[in-house]
Amino acid sequence: MLFALDAHALGRHLTGNEVYARNLLRGLATADPESDFVAYVSVKEAGEWIQGCSRIRKVSINPFVRLGFQLSAKLRKDRPELVHVQYTAPLGCPVPVVVSVHDVSFLEHPEFFPRLRAEQLRWTVRRTVNAAVRVLTGSDFSRASILRAYSDLDPDKVMVVPNAAGGGFRPLSRESAAAFVRARFGLAAPFVLTVGDLQPRKNHVGLIRAFARLVRAYPQLRHDLVLVGKETWASGRVREAARQSGVRDRIRFTGFVSDDELLRLYGACDTFVFPSFYEGFGLPILEAMACARAVACSRTSAMPEVADGAAILFDPYSTDEIARALADLLLDSELRLRMERLGAQRSAHFSWNRTARMTASVYREVAELSGRASQPCRSAQVIPT
């Protein structure tokens, strides 16, 4: 059987969507070696992530071109059993659709989005989930949110397929990681780490205020705050909050970093904090845990489900609670070590191999339901432009 994936996010620094596509594609060839996979990509750099695909097709980086007509035309030519997309299927899609909807924050918290982006997602995601044969999401929280938002959906077609930390995230020697971070980023002081694009939903402003309060309350702490994440339309307000914090010299912005750099940053930090207001899963929580770092995170949306007792939880709307959670981990070494152990155990419950197997099972079910299943065959790799 031939299965298609819209992998336009690969190589484009689209964070969560890119991480999902990359890890899923890596796992599918192993999870279902009898099937072929065609990936539709937008940039040359995507090729390094999809060696398991028997076919690679180039599509436009422009979403209006890709979703308006180009992807549908390529699907008519390739004739796969289905296409797997994230959030939005192409117009006039000629094959069955499996869609991954990681969260519905654009419906439940539209204030975190530019107005036109929220409206676009409101329309395109509704159209896609209604047309899809299966809707995949990463957590029970997100499944409930999807069914609440689209009350006419058949609950049986919305399935939880958890995400995982990539296999490259693992414990490192703190000393070697710190040496790398010192040389690469000029970070000599101990530090607290957070990871996420500089957008309102990630609550960087609240974290900066809590960090400033922490520094004032505990002057013996010499830590910096390191924010990893690419710039967005909302970056200005985050940087302004840092300038007004009174501790600007202890707040560092790295911008987007590579996977290897992120691994070293996790390995070198004293603790990881994730103060997001809303997450459909919260992948950085598992990444930090896989690197054996103690985690403090929000108690909202899917984050308590993902952490499952292996993190210190706080109310992201409370500056005091964020500061208190950080103080507890930084000042109590026994608590920090215990949370590191619990986190490593928790992250081991998730794997992309399992995610790929579950996803491949969904593909085969959809192919059979749609009457499109054919005899398996494996074709040679071709890379047309």
Secondary structure as the mmCIF struct_conf table of DSSP 4:
data_model
#
loop_
_struct_conf.conf_type_id
_struct_conf.id
_struct_conf.beg_label_comp_id
_struct_conf.beg_label_asym_id
_struct_conf.beg_label_seq_id
_struct_conf.end_label_comp_id
_struct_conf.end_label_asym_id
_struct_conf.end_label_seq_id
STRN STRN1 LEU A 2 ASP A 6
TURN_TY1_P TURN_TY1_P1 HIS A 8 HIS A 13
HELX_RH_AL_P HELX_RH_AL_P1 THR A 15 ALA A 31
TURN_TY1_P TURN_TY1_P2 PRO A 33 GLU A 34
BEND BEND1 SER A 35 SER A 35
STRN STRN2 ASP A 36 VAL A 41
BEND BEND2 SER A 42 VAL A 43
HELX_RH_3T_P HELX_RH_3T_P1 LYS A 44 TRP A 49
TURN_TY1_P TURN_TY1_P3 GLN A 51 GLY A 52
BEND BEND3 SER A 54 SER A 54
STRN STRN3 ARG A 55 LYS A 58
BEND BEND4 ILE A 61 ASN A 62
HELX_RH_AL_P HELX_RH_AL_P2 PRO A 63 VAL A 65
HELX_RH_PI_P HELX_RH_PI_P1 ARG A 66 GLN A 70
HELX_RH_AL_P HELX_RH_AL_P3 LEU A 71 ASP A 78
BEND BEND5 GLU A 81 GLU A 81
STRN STRN4 LEU A 82 GLN A 86
BEND BEND6 TYR A 87 TYR A 87
HELX_LH_PP_P HELX_LH_PP_P1 ALA A 89 PRO A 90
TURN_TY1_P TURN_TY1_P4 LEU A 91 GLY A 92
BEND BEND7 VAL A 95 VAL A 95
STRN STRN5 VAL A 97 SER A 100
HELX_RH_AL_P HELX_RH_AL_P4 SER A 105 GLU A 108
HELX_RH_3T_P HELX_RH_3T_P2 PRO A 110 PHE A 112
BEND BEND8 PHE A 113 PHE A 113
HELX_RH_AL_P HELX_RH_AL_P5 ARG A 115 ALA A 131
BEND BEND9 VAL A 133 VAL A 133
STRN STRN6 ARG A 134 THR A 137
BEND BEND10 GLY A 138 SER A 139
HELX_RH_AL_P HELX_RH_AL_P6 ASP A 140 ALA A 149
BEND BEND11 TYR A 150 TYR A 150
TURN_TY1_P TURN_TY1_P5 SER A 151 ASP A 152
BEND BEND12 LEU A 153 LEU A 153
HELX_RH_3T_P HELX_RH_3T_P3 PRO A 155 LYS A 157
STRN STRN7 VAL A 158 VAL A 160
TURN_TY1_P TURN_TY1_P6 GLY A 167 GLY A 168
HELX_RH_AL_P HELX_RH_AL_P7 ARG A 174 PHE A 185
BEND BEND13 ALA A 189 ALA A 189
STRN STRN8 PHE A 191 VAL A 195
BEND BEND14 GLY A 196 GLY A 196
BEND BEND15 LEU A 198 GLN A 199
HELX_RH_3T_P HELX_RH_3T_P4 PRO A 200 LYS A 202
HELX_RH_AL_P HELX_RH_AL_P8 HIS A 204 ALA A 217
TURN_TY1_P TURN_TY1_P7 PRO A 219 GLN A 220
STRN STRN9 ASP A 224 VAL A 228
TURN_TY1_P TURN_TY1_P8 TRP A 233 ALA A 234
HELX_RH_AL_P HELX_RH_AL_P9 SER A 235 GLN A 244
BEND BEND16 SER A 245 GLY A 246
HELX_RH_3T_P HELX_RH_3T_P5 ARG A 248 ARG A 250
STRN STRN10 ILE A 251 GLY A 255
BEND BEND17 PHE A 256 PHE A 256
HELX_RH_AL_P HELX_RH_AL_P10 ASP A 259 ALA A 268
BEND BEND18 ASP A 270 ASP A 270
STRN STRN11 THR A 271 PHE A 274
BEND BEND19 PHE A 277 PHE A 277
BEND BEND20 GLY A 280 PHE A 281
HELX_RH_AL_P HELX_RH_AL_P11 LEU A 283 ALA A 290
TURN_TY1_P TURN_TY1_P9 CYS A 291 ALA A 292
STRN STRN12 VAL A 295 SER A 298
BEND BEND21 ARG A 299 THR A 300
TURN_TY1_P TURN_TY1_P10 SER A 301 ALA A 302
HELX_RH_AL_P HELX_RH_AL_P12 MET A 303 ALA A 307
TURN_TY1_P TURN_TY1_P11 ASP A 308 GLY A 309
BEND BEND22 ALA A 310 ALA A 311
STRN STRN13 ILE A 312 PHE A 314
TURN_TY1_P TURN_TY1_P12 PRO A 316 TYR A 317
HELX_RH_AL_P HELX_RH_AL_P13 THR A 319 LEU A 331
HELX_RH_AL_P HELX_RH_AL_P14 SER A 333 SER A 347
TURN_TY1_P TURN_TY1_P13 ALA A 348 HIS A 349
HELX_RH_AL_P HELX_RH_AL_P15 TRP A 352 LEU A 369
TURN_TY1_P TURN_TY1_P14 SER A 370 GLY A 371
HELX_LH_PP_P HELX_LH_PP_P2 SER A 379 GLN A 381
STRN STRN14 VAL A 382 VAL A 382
#
